[in-house]
Amino acid sequence: MDELTADGHGEFGYLTTAQWRSFQWAVSYSLVLVPFLRDAGNYSISVDEGRTAKTEPALGMPATQIAAIEIESLAGELRHWPDLEDIANDTTGWQVAIDFTREVQTAAHRWPMEDKPHDVEDVRCTHCGMIALVYQPPQVPGDETVVRCAECGQVEDDRDFAERLAIMRDEMKRLRHAS
């Protein structure tokens, strides 16, 4: 059973099993996520954010800082209860738990702490000319980063790929300043 009863209760106070597990994860993960967000500065993995004409964050502070502040604020509200079970059983606490979980999940998705394999958009393979490159981060310490074409299977040369990216970044900056 993973749904609320007729009186609005779940299996863990007012939380369903899935909400309870997510909340427990969020509490634990926030302990490493918030310091990371504070240190990250104006960090973004979004291609669209890099293409905007503005160079400064709209609020005068990096979005990572705002997320850290919001998570800490909600964590402060959670401190009104002695333990997580009391939060889940309280008519106000469970809603704070949901909000806290949502903030942590959103920040974790938007600013991942670990590098993950992903498609390289807008860059063509030097071997076949297709836009099908996949970035593969090192799997264990000492491994090399690999950029492989999903179409032809060829691996891009590290130095050539880094040079092409640097040229593309410079061109984007030039275009941003020209407009």
Backbone as a printed PyTorch tensor [residue, N CA C, xyz], in Angstrom:
tensor([[[  0.8500,  -1.1850,   0.0000],
         [  0.0000,   0.0000,   0.0000],
         [  0.8830,   1.2320,   0.0000]],

        [[  0.7260,   2.1060,  -0.9590],
         [  1.5290,   3.3160,  -1.0300],
         [  0.6300,   4.5170,  -1.2910]],

        [[ -0.4910,   4.5550,  -0.6280],
         [ -1.3860,   5.6840,  -0.7980],
         [ -1.9440,   6.0810,   0.5490]],

        [[ -2.5900,   7.2370,   0.5740],
         [ -3.1510,   7.7520,   1.8160],
         [ -4.4700,   7.0670,   2.1380]],

        [[ -4.7490,   6.9470,   3.4330],
         [ -6.0310,   6.3990,   3.8750],
         [ -7.0930,   7.4850,   3.7820]],

        [[ -8.3270,   7.1350,   4.0810],
         [ -9.4380,   8.0880,   3.9990],
         [ -9.2270,   9.2870,   4.9200]],

        [[ -8.5350,   9.0980,   6.0430],
         [ -8.3030,  10.2170,   6.9660],
         [ -7.0300,  10.9970,   6.6350]],

        [[ -6.4070,  10.7130,   5.4900],
         [ -5.2420,  11.4750,   5.0400],
         [ -3.9130,  10.9620,   5.5540]],

        [[ -3.9010,   9.8330,   6.2160],
         [ -2.6530,   9.2810,   6.7290],
         [ -2.0360,   8.3110,   5.7240]],

        [[ -0.7100,   8.2740,   5.7390],
         [  0.0140,   7.3040,   4.9290],
         [  0.5540,   6.2260,   5.8460]],

        [[  1.4870,   5.4610,   5.3570],
         [  2.0860,   4.4200,   6.1890],
         [  3.0660,   4.9920,   7.1990]],

        [[  3.5460,   6.1980,   6.9440],
         [  4.4720,   6.8800,   7.8550],
         [  3.8690,   8.2360,   8.1920]],

        [[  2.9750,   8.2580,   9.1610],
         [  2.2870,   9.4980,   9.5050],
         [  1.4370,   9.9360,   8.3340]],

        [[  1.7030,  11.1450,   7.8510],
         [  0.9690,  11.6760,   6.7030],
         [  1.6960,  11.4110,   5.3860]],

        [[  2.7950,  10.6780,   5.4430],
         [  3.5940,  10.4030,   4.2450],
         [  3.3890,   8.9710,   3.7640]],

        [[  3.3460,   8.8170,   2.4440],
         [  3.3160,   7.4740,   1.8660],
         [  4.7110,   6.8600,   2.0060]],

        [[  4.8290,   5.6020,   1.7070],
         [  6.1290,   4.9320,   1.7890],
         [  7.1390,   5.5950,   0.8580]],

        [[  6.7290,   5.9060,  -0.3580],
         [  7.6390,   6.5520,  -1.3200],
         [  8.0620,   7.9330,  -0.8200]],

        [[  7.1270,   8.7040,  -0.2850],
         [  7.4550,  10.0330,   0.2400],
         [  8.4030,   9.9190,   1.4350]],

        [[  8.1540,   8.9410,   2.3010],
         [  8.9980,   8.7330,   3.4750],
         [ 10.4310,   8.3940,   3.0600]],

        [[ 10.5720,   7.4780,   2.1160],
         [ 11.9150,   7.1010,   1.6510],
         [ 12.6190,   8.2870,   0.9940]],

        [[ 11.8820,   9.0440,   0.1900],
         [ 12.4650,  10.2270,  -0.4560],
         [ 12.8900,  11.2570,   0.5800]],

        [[ 12.0770,  11.4410,   1.5960],
         [ 12.3930,  12.3940,   2.6620],
         [ 13.6570,  11.9630,   3.4060]],

        [[ 13.7630,  10.6900,   3.7440],
         [ 14.9640,  10.1960,   4.4230],
         [ 16.2060,  10.4180,   3.5560]],

        [[ 16.0840,  10.1280,   2.2660],
         [ 17.2040,  10.3540,   1.3440],
         [ 17.5720,  11.8350,   1.3230]],

        [[ 16.5590,  12.7140,   1.2340],
         [ 16.8050,  14.1560,   1.1390],
         [ 17.5280,  14.6740,   2.3780]],

        [[ 17.1260,  14.2160,   3.5430],
         [ 17.7850,  14.6490,   4.7810],
         [ 19.2540,  14.2360,   4.7550]],

        [[ 19.5260,  13.0100,   4.3920],
         [ 20.8970,  12.5130,   4.3440],
         [ 21.7140,  13.2200,   3.2600]],

        [[ 21.1610,  13.3170,   2.0590],
         [ 21.8910,  13.8890,   0.9200],
         [ 22.1470,  15.3790,   1.0970]],

        [[ 21.2320,  16.0740,   1.7690],
         [ 21.3970,  17.5210,   1.9500],
         [ 22.6650,  17.8480,   2.7320]],

        [[ 23.1260,  16.9270,   3.5630],
         [ 24.3230,  17.1680,   4.3680],
         [ 25.5750,  17.3270,   3.5100]],

        [[ 25.6140,  16.6870,   2.3470],
         [ 26.7460,  16.8630,   1.4300],
         [ 26.4050,  17.8260,   0.2950]],

        [[ 25.1200,  17.9280,  -0.0430],
         [ 24.7110,  18.7830,  -1.1570],
         [ 24.8610,  20.2640,  -0.8340]],

        [[ 24.4380,  20.6910,   0.3540],
         [ 24.4810,  22.1200,   0.6920],
         [ 25.9100,  22.6640,   0.6600]],

        [[ 26.9010,  22.0110,   1.2810],
         [ 28.2740,  22.5270,   1.1600],
         [ 28.7560,  22.5700,  -0.2950]],

        [[ 28.3850,  21.5680,  -1.0820],
         [ 28.7450,  21.5600,  -2.5020],
         [ 28.1390,  22.7680,  -3.2160]],

        [[ 26.8550,  23.0500,  -2.9630],
         [ 26.1870,  24.1820,  -3.6070],
         [ 26.8390,  25.5000,  -3.2130]],

        [[ 27.2490,  25.6220,  -1.9690],
         [ 27.8980,  26.8570,  -1.5030],
         [ 29.2530,  27.0540,  -2.1940]],

        [[ 29.9780,  25.9680,  -2.4230],
         [ 31.2970,  26.0530,  -3.0550],
         [ 31.2260,  26.1470,  -4.5770]],

        [[ 30.1170,  25.7180,  -5.1540],
         [ 30.0270,  25.5910,  -6.6130],
         [ 30.0260,  26.9190,  -7.3420]],

        [[ 29.5890,  27.9920,  -6.7160],
         [ 29.5180,  29.2770,  -7.4010],
         [ 28.4230,  29.2730,  -8.4440]],

        [[ 28.6330,  29.9690,  -9.5400],
         [ 27.6200,  30.0780, -10.5930],
         [ 27.8100,  28.9360, -11.5800]],

        [[ 27.4710,  27.7520, -11.1440],
         [ 27.7060,  26.5170, -11.8950],
         [ 26.4190,  26.0720, -12.5650]],

        [[ 26.5040,  25.7300, -13.8350],
         [ 25.3260,  25.2540, -14.5520],
         [ 25.7440,  24.2280, -15.5780]],

        [[ 24.8950,  23.1970, -15.7400],
         [ 25.1440,  22.2260, -16.7960],
         [ 24.1690,  22.4200, -17.9410]],

        [[ 23.3160,  23.4210, -17.8230],
         [ 22.2980,  23.6580, -18.8360],
         [ 22.8830,  24.4130, -20.0140]],

        [[ 22.7330,  23.8680, -21.2120],
         [ 23.2040,  24.5330, -22.4230],
         [ 22.4690,  25.8490, -22.6100]],

        [[ 21.1660,  25.8680, -22.3460],
         [ 20.3670,  27.0710, -22.5370],
         [ 20.8270,  28.2160, -21.6470]],

        [[ 21.2200,  27.9280, -20.4070],
         [ 21.6900,  28.9790, -19.5260],
         [ 22.9690,  29.6030, -20.0670]],

        [[ 23.8070,  28.8140, -20.7300],
         [ 25.0440,  29.3290, -21.2880],
         [ 24.8320,  30.1940, -22.5100]],

        [[ 23.6560,  30.1240, -23.1060],
         [ 23.3970,  30.8600, -24.3360],
         [ 22.6960,  32.1950, -24.1050]],

        [[ 22.3930,  32.5360, -22.8770],
         [ 21.6920,  33.7880, -22.6310],
         [ 22.6460,  34.9590, -22.7730]],

        [[ 22.0840,  36.1370, -23.0050],
         [ 22.8970,  37.3280, -23.1780],
         [ 23.4580,  37.8210, -21.8480]],

        [[ 22.7820,  37.5320, -20.7460],
         [ 23.2430,  37.9880, -19.4400],
         [ 24.4310,  37.1490, -18.9830]],

        [[ 25.3620,  37.7920, -18.3160],
         [ 26.4770,  37.0480, -17.7570],
         [ 26.3680,  36.9610, -16.2440]],

        [[ 25.6630,  37.8830, -15.6140],
         [ 25.4810,  37.8790, -14.1690],
         [ 24.1580,  37.2380, -13.8120]],

        [[ 24.0850,  36.5330, -12.7010],
         [ 22.8060,  35.9890, -12.2600],
         [ 21.8140,  37.1220, -12.0120]],

        [[ 20.5490,  36.8940, -12.3250],
         [ 19.5280,  37.9310, -12.2260],
         [ 19.3730,  38.4570, -10.8040]],

        [[ 19.5670,  37.6320,  -9.8070],
         [ 19.3720,  38.0560,  -8.4280],
         [ 20.6620,  38.5400,  -7.7750]],

        [[ 21.7440,  38.6410,  -8.5290],
         [ 22.9980,  39.1240,  -7.9780],
         [ 23.7530,  38.0780,  -7.1710]],

        [[ 23.2510,  36.8640,  -7.1630],
         [ 23.9250,  35.7740,  -6.4570],
         [ 23.6880,  34.5050,  -7.2560]],

        [[ 24.6670,  33.6060,  -7.2590],
         [ 24.4910,  32.3700,  -8.0290],
         [ 23.2710,  31.5740,  -7.5710]],

        [[ 22.6380,  30.9190,  -8.5190],
         [ 21.4590,  30.1050,  -8.2140],
         [ 21.8010,  28.9810,  -7.2430]],

        [[ 23.0430,  28.5120,  -7.2710],
         [ 23.4480,  27.4650,  -6.3300],
         [ 23.3900,  27.9770,  -4.8950]],

        [[ 23.7690,  29.2470,  -4.7010],
         [ 23.7000,  29.8470,  -3.3600],
         [ 22.2570,  29.9750,  -2.8950]],

        [[ 21.3870,  30.3840,  -3.8110],
         [ 19.9660,  30.5300,  -3.4780],
         [ 19.3790,  29.1770,  -3.0870]],

        [[ 19.7280,  28.1340,  -3.8310],
         [ 19.2400,  26.7880,  -3.5110],
         [ 19.7470,  26.3440,  -2.1410]],

        [[ 21.0230,  26.5950,  -1.8440],
         [ 21.5830,  26.2190,  -0.5410],
         [ 20.8570,  26.9500,   0.5860]],

        [[ 20.5880,  28.2270,   0.3900],
         [ 19.8810,  29.0180,   1.4010],
         [ 18.4750,  28.4720,   1.6210]],

        [[ 17.7810,  28.1440,   0.5430],
         [ 16.4120,  27.6190,   0.6570],
         [ 16.3980,  26.2670,   1.3680]],

        [[ 17.3300,  25.3960,   1.0290],
         [ 17.4060,  24.0870,   1.6880],
         [ 17.7100,  24.2680,   3.1730]],

        [[ 18.6550,  25.1550,   3.4930],
         [ 18.9850,  25.4040,   4.9020],
         [ 17.8030,  26.0040,   5.6580]],

        [[ 17.0510,  26.8670,   4.9990],
         [ 15.8710,  27.4670,   5.6260],
         [ 14.8380,  26.3950,   5.9720]],

        [[ 14.5650,  25.5110,   5.0210],
         [ 13.6120,  24.4270,   5.2740],
         [ 14.1510,  23.4500,   6.3230]],

        [[ 15.4630,  23.2010,   6.3090],
         [ 16.0650,  22.3370,   7.3320],
         [ 15.8980,  22.9660,   8.7100]],

        [[ 15.9880,  24.2920,   8.7730],
         [ 15.7560,  24.9940,  10.0320],
         [ 14.3430,  24.7770,  10.5470]],

        [[ 13.3730,  24.7710,   9.6410],
         [ 11.9890,  24.5000,  10.0400],
         [ 11.8380,  23.0710,  10.5500]],

        [[ 12.5700,  22.1380,   9.9520],
         [ 12.4820,  20.7340,  10.3690],
         [ 13.0290,  20.5190,  11.7790]],

        [[ 13.8670,  21.4310,  12.2460],
         [ 14.4760,  21.2740,  13.5740],
         [ 13.4760,  21.4900,  14.7120]],

        [[ 12.2590,  21.9230,  14.3950],
         [ 11.2250,  22.1060,  15.4250],
         [ 10.7360,  20.7710,  15.9750]],

        [[ 11.0200,  19.6830,  15.2890],
         [ 10.5830,  18.3550,  15.7130],
         [ 11.8040,  17.5470,  16.1360]],

        [[ 11.6480,  16.6820,  17.1380],
         [ 12.8040,  15.9270,  17.6290],
         [ 13.3520,  14.8840,  16.6450]],

        [[ 12.4920,  14.2750,  15.8240],
         [ 12.9980,  13.2850,  14.8700],
         [ 12.1070,  13.2270,  13.6280]],

        [[ 12.5660,  12.4930,  12.6350],
         [ 11.8710,  12.4390,  11.3450],
         [ 10.4650,  11.8630,  11.4650]],

        [[ 10.2860,  10.8790,  12.3380],
         [  8.9580,  10.2830,  12.5110],
         [  7.9560,  11.3100,  13.0270]],

        [[  8.4010,  12.1830,  13.9450],
         [  7.5110,  13.2290,  14.4620],
         [  7.1200,  14.2120,  13.3610]],

        [[  8.0490,  14.4920,  12.4680],
         [  7.7500,  15.3800,  11.3380],
         [  6.6700,  14.7520,  10.4660]],

        [[  6.8280,  13.4770,  10.1510],
         [  5.8680,  12.7750,   9.2870],
         [  4.4890,  12.6740,   9.9260]],

        [[  4.4210,  12.6660,  11.2540],
         [  3.1510,  12.5300,  11.9650],
         [  2.4910,  13.8620,  12.2940]],

        [[  3.1480,  14.9660,  11.9880],
         [  2.6070,  16.2820,  12.3230],
         [  1.8790,  16.8830,  11.1250]],

        [[  0.7590,  17.5650,  11.3940],
         [ -0.0430,  18.1300,  10.2990],
         [  0.6890,  19.2340,   9.5490]],

        [[  1.6180,  19.9090,  10.1850],
         [  2.4320,  20.9150,   9.4990],
         [  3.7440,  20.3020,   9.0170]],

        [[  4.3200,  19.4540,   9.8370],
         [  5.6280,  18.8790,   9.5460],
         [  5.6970,  18.1040,   8.2540]],

        [[  4.6630,  17.3390,   7.9550],
         [  4.7200,  16.5200,   6.7420],
         [  4.8070,  17.3910,   5.4970]],

        [[  4.1630,  18.5690,   5.5210],
         [  4.2220,  19.4550,   4.3530],
         [  5.6130,  20.0680,   4.2100]],

        [[  6.2280,  20.4160,   5.3380],
         [  7.6070,  20.9150,   5.3030],
         [  8.5290,  19.8150,   4.7640]],

        [[  8.2670,  18.5700,   5.1690],
         [  9.0660,  17.4380,   4.6740],
         [  8.9490,  17.3080,   3.1590]],

        [[  7.7410,  17.4580,   2.6420],
         [  7.5220,  17.3820,   1.1860],
         [  8.2680,  18.5170,   0.4830]],

        [[  8.1500,  19.7420,   1.0160],
         [  8.8290,  20.9000,   0.4140],
         [ 10.3480,  20.7270,   0.4580]],

        [[ 10.8560,  20.2720,   1.5960],
         [ 12.2900,  20.0540,   1.7600],
         [ 12.7920,  19.0170,   0.7550]],

        [[ 12.0600,  17.9120,   0.6530],
         [ 12.4340,  16.8430,  -0.2770],
         [ 12.4630,  17.3600,  -1.7070]],

        [[ 11.4490,  18.1360,  -2.0830],
         [ 11.3790,  18.6820,  -3.4430],
         [ 12.5690,  19.6010,  -3.7190]],

        [[ 12.9260,  20.4550,  -2.7650],
         [ 14.0630,  21.3680,  -2.9500],
         [ 15.3680,  20.6000,  -3.1300]],

        [[ 15.5890,  19.5870,  -2.3030],
         [ 16.8260,  18.8000,  -2.3970],
         [ 16.8680,  18.0320,  -3.7180]],

        [[ 15.7510,  17.4170,  -4.1000],
         [ 15.7140,  16.6690,  -5.3610],
         [ 15.9690,  17.5880,  -6.5540]],

        [[ 15.3580,  18.7660,  -6.5400],
         [ 15.5400,  19.7170,  -7.6410],
         [ 16.9960,  20.1570,  -7.7410]],

        [[ 17.5930,  20.5270,  -6.6090],
         [ 18.9890,  20.9730,  -6.6110],
         [ 19.9260,  19.8400,  -7.0250]],

        [[ 19.6590,  18.6350,  -6.5410],
         [ 20.5120,  17.4890,  -6.8930],
         [ 20.4440,  17.1920,  -8.3850]],

        [[ 19.2630,  17.3630,  -8.9670],
         [ 19.1050,  17.1330, -10.4090],
         [ 19.7530,  18.2590, -11.2130]],

        [[ 19.5710,  19.4870, -10.7690],
         [ 20.0700,  20.6370, -11.5280],
         [ 21.5860,  20.7900, -11.4330]],

        [[ 22.1540,  20.4590, -10.2700],
         [ 23.5940,  20.6040, -10.0670],
         [ 24.1770,  19.3020,  -9.5330]],

        [[ 24.3440,  18.3040, -10.3930],
         [ 24.8670,  17.0160,  -9.9210],
         [ 26.2990,  17.1540,  -9.4100]],

        [[ 26.5960,  16.4080,  -8.3680],
         [ 27.9400,  16.4560,  -7.7830],
         [ 28.9020,  15.5230,  -8.5080]],

        [[ 28.3760,  14.5560,  -9.2150],
         [ 29.2480,  13.6350,  -9.9310],
         [ 28.9840,  13.7550, -11.4300]],

        [[ 30.0430,  13.5100, -12.1670],
         [ 29.9630,  13.5700, -13.6160],
         [ 29.2780,  12.3090, -14.1250]],

        [[ 28.3450,  12.4580, -15.0440],
         [ 27.6320,  11.3050, -15.5950],
         [ 27.8050,  11.2710, -17.1120]],

        [[ 27.7160,  10.0880, -17.7050],
         [ 27.7640,  10.0110, -19.1660],
         [ 26.6130,  10.8210, -19.7600]],

        [[ 26.8970,  11.5210, -20.8540],
         [ 25.8450,  12.3000, -21.5030],
         [ 26.1930,  12.5600, -22.9680]],

        [[ 25.1500,  12.8440, -23.7390],
         [ 25.3480,  13.2030, -25.1410],
         [ 26.0160,  14.5650, -25.2180]],

        [[ 26.9070,  14.7230, -26.1890],
         [ 27.5550,  16.0070, -26.4340],
         [ 26.7770,  16.6740, -27.5590]],

        [[ 26.0020,  17.6880, -27.1930],
         [ 25.1440,  18.3450, -28.1780],
         [ 25.9380,  19.3520, -29.0100]],

        [[ 25.5270,  19.5350, -30.2320],
         [ 26.0560,  20.5690, -31.1310],
         [ 27.5130,  20.3770, -31.5450]],

        [[ 28.0900,  19.2060, -31.3150],
         [ 29.4690,  18.9540, -31.7340],
         [ 29.4720,  17.7000, -32.6040]],

        [[ 30.0380,  17.8430, -33.7990],
         [ 30.0670,  16.7280, -34.7490],
         [ 31.2870,  15.8410, -34.5270]],

        [[ 31.1200,  14.5880, -34.8390],
         [ 32.2170,  13.6210, -34.8190],
         [ 33.1830,  13.9880, -35.9470]],

        [[ 34.4700,  13.9830, -35.6510],
         [ 35.4600,  14.3080, -36.6880],
         [ 35.6290,  13.1660, -37.6840]],

        [[ 35.1500,  11.9900, -37.3350],
         [ 35.3150,  10.8220, -38.2010],
         [ 34.1690,  10.6540, -39.1930]],

        [[ 32.9250,  10.7990, -38.7200],
         [ 31.7780,  10.5550, -39.6070],
         [ 30.9080,  11.7980, -39.8290]],

        [[ 31.1650,  12.8650, -39.0730],
         [ 30.4140,  14.1040, -39.2600],
         [ 29.0420,  14.1390, -38.6030]],

        [[ 28.6700,  13.0870, -37.8970],
         [ 27.3530,  13.0440, -37.2500],
         [ 27.4070,  13.7240, -35.8770]],

        [[ 26.2660,  14.2550, -35.4510],
         [ 26.1550,  14.7880, -34.0880],
         [ 25.6960,  13.6240, -33.2140]],

        [[ 26.6570,  12.8220, -32.7800],
         [ 26.3360,  11.6000, -32.0400],
         [ 27.4010,  11.2830, -30.9920]],

        [[ 28.1050,  12.3160, -30.5060],
         [ 29.1560,  12.0770, -29.5270],
         [ 28.5690,  11.8460, -28.1370]],

        [[ 29.1920,  10.9270, -27.4030],
         [ 28.7810,  10.6180, -26.0330],
         [ 30.0030,  10.7750, -25.1320]],

        [[ 29.8490,  11.6140, -24.1060],
         [ 30.9060,  11.8450, -23.1260],
         [ 30.8210,  10.7740, -22.0500]],

        [[ 31.9260,  10.1080, -21.7730],
         [ 31.9900,   9.0770, -20.7340],
         [ 33.0550,   9.4980, -19.7270]],

        [[ 32.6500,   9.8850, -18.5110],
         [ 33.6420,  10.2970, -17.5090],
         [ 34.4510,   9.1020, -17.0190]],

        [[ 35.5550,   9.3510, -16.3530],
         [ 36.3320,   8.2490, -15.7840],
         [ 35.4700,   7.4260, -14.8270]],

        [[ 35.5870,   6.1090, -14.8990],
         [ 34.8010,   5.2310, -14.0310],
         [ 35.4910,   4.9800, -12.6930]],

        [[ 36.8060,   4.9540, -12.7100],
         [ 37.5870,   4.7720, -11.4890],
         [ 38.7580,   5.7520, -11.5410]],

        [[ 39.3160,   6.1160, -10.3830],
         [ 40.4650,   7.0220, -10.3950],
         [ 41.5780,   6.4930, -11.2990]],

        [[ 42.1170,   7.3890, -12.1000],
         [ 43.1710,   7.0160, -13.0310],
         [ 42.6780,   6.7610, -14.4430]],

        [[ 41.3690,   6.5190, -14.5930],
         [ 40.7880,   6.3440, -15.9300],
         [ 40.8290,   7.6600, -16.6980]],

        [[ 40.7630,   7.5450, -18.0060],
         [ 40.6990,   8.7160, -18.8790],
         [ 39.2490,   9.0110, -19.2380]],

        [[ 38.9710,  10.2660, -19.5260],
         [ 37.6810,  10.6470, -20.0820],
         [ 37.6510,  10.1780, -21.5260]],

        [[ 36.5040,   9.6560, -21.9760],
         [ 36.3760,   9.1730, -23.3470],
         [ 35.1820,   9.8600, -24.0000]],

        [[ 35.3940,  10.3600, -25.2190],
         [ 34.3020,  10.8940, -26.0310],
         [ 34.2300,  10.0120, -27.2670]],

        [[ 33.1440,   9.2330, -27.3540],
         [ 32.9880,   8.2400, -28.4190],
         [ 31.7560,   8.5840, -29.2520]],

        [[ 31.8390,   8.3330, -30.5430],
         [ 30.7050,   8.5550, -31.4420],
         [ 29.7720,   7.3430, -31.3820]],

        [[ 28.5000,   7.6020, -31.1270],
         [ 27.5100,   6.5220, -31.0660],
         [ 27.2040,   5.9740, -32.4600]],

        [[ 27.5050,   6.7180, -33.5080],
         [ 27.2490,   6.2730, -34.8880],
         [ 28.3590,   5.3710, -35.4100]],

        [[ 29.5920,   5.8860, -35.3930],
         [ 30.6880,   5.1290, -36.0140],
         [ 31.5720,   4.4050, -34.9950]],

        [[ 31.4250,   4.7140, -33.7110],
         [ 32.1840,   4.0330, -32.6720],
         [ 33.5880,   4.5610, -32.4450]],

        [[ 34.0090,   5.5450, -33.2380],
         [ 35.3580,   6.0870, -33.0970],
         [ 35.4650,   6.9690, -31.8480]],

        [[ 36.6660,   7.0040, -31.2750],
         [ 36.9370,   7.8220, -30.0940],
         [ 37.6240,   9.1040, -30.5470]],

        [[ 37.1530,  10.2230, -30.0210],
         [ 37.7500,  11.5240, -30.3450],
         [ 39.0940,  11.6640, -29.6250]],

        [[ 40.0560,  12.2840, -30.2790],
         [ 41.3390,  12.5840, -29.6620],
         [ 41.1230,  13.6410, -28.5690]],

        [[ 41.6670,  13.3940, -27.3700],
         [ 41.4510,  14.2920, -26.2270],
         [ 41.8550,  15.7310, -26.5160]],

        [[ 43.0620,  15.9230, -27.0590],
         [ 43.5450,  17.2840, -27.2990],
         [ 42.7370,  17.9950, -28.3720]],

        [[ 42.4400,  17.2950, -29.4610],
         [ 41.6400,  17.9010, -30.5310],
         [ 40.2510,  18.2740, -30.0320]],

        [[ 39.6450,  17.3900, -29.2540],
         [ 38.3060,  17.6520, -28.7350],
         [ 38.3280,  18.8560, -27.7910]],

        [[ 39.3220,  18.9250, -26.9120],
         [ 39.4440,  20.0550, -25.9840],
         [ 39.6450,  21.3610, -26.7510]],

        [[ 40.4510,  21.3200, -27.8170],
         [ 40.6690,  22.5150, -28.6430],
         [ 39.3780,  22.9730, -29.3090]],

        [[ 38.6260,  22.0170, -29.8590],
         [ 37.3530,  22.3720, -30.5060],
         [ 36.3840,  22.9910, -29.5110]],

        [[ 36.3240,  22.4380, -28.2930],
         [ 35.4400,  23.0060, -27.2730],
         [ 35.8750,  24.4100, -26.8840]],

        [[ 37.1830,  24.6240, -26.7570],
         [ 37.6870,  25.9580, -26.4120],
         [ 37.3230,  26.9660, -27.5000]],

        [[ 37.4480,  26.5690, -28.7520],
         [ 37.0770,  27.4510, -29.8680],
         [ 35.5880,  27.7640, -29.8180]],

        [[ 34.7710,  26.7510, -29.5490],
         [ 33.3190,  26.9650, -29.4770],
         [ 32.9570,  27.9040, -28.3260]],

        [[ 33.6060,  27.7300, -27.1620],
         [ 33.3490,  28.6210, -26.0180],
         [ 33.7280,  30.0560, -26.3610]],

        [[ 34.9040,  30.2280, -26.9710],
         [ 35.3450,  31.5740, -27.3540],
         [ 34.3690,  32.2100, -28.3340]],

        [[ 33.8930,  31.4170, -29.2810],
         [ 32.9420,  31.9260, -30.2760],
         [ 31.6220,  32.3270, -29.6110]],

        [[ 31.1590,  31.5180, -28.6620],
         [ 29.9220,  31.8550, -27.9420],
         [ 30.0870,  33.1470, -27.1520]],

        [[ 31.2470,  33.3160, -26.5010],
         [ 31.5140,  34.5540, -25.7550],
         [ 31.5310,  35.7440, -26.7000]],

        [[ 32.1960,  35.5650, -27.8480],
         [ 32.2810,  36.6530, -28.8160],
         [ 30.8930,  37.0470, -29.2920]],

        [[ 30.0640,  36.0690, -29.6090],
         [ 28.7070,  36.3450, -30.0760],
         [ 27.8590,  36.9920, -28.9850]],

        [[ 28.0650,  36.5640, -27.7530],
         [ 27.3150,  37.1250, -26.6310],
         [ 27.6630,  38.6010, -26.4400]],

        [[ 28.9440,  38.9310, -26.5650],
         [ 29.3740,  40.3190, -26.3870],
         [ 28.9950,  41.1910, -27.5780]],

        [[ 28.8640,  40.5830, -28.7480],
         [ 28.5030,  41.3380, -29.9540],
         [ 27.0320,  41.7380, -29.9500]],

        [[ 26.1970,  40.9740, -29.2420],
         [ 24.7550,  41.2830, -29.2720],
         [ 24.3100,  42.1970, -28.1680]]])
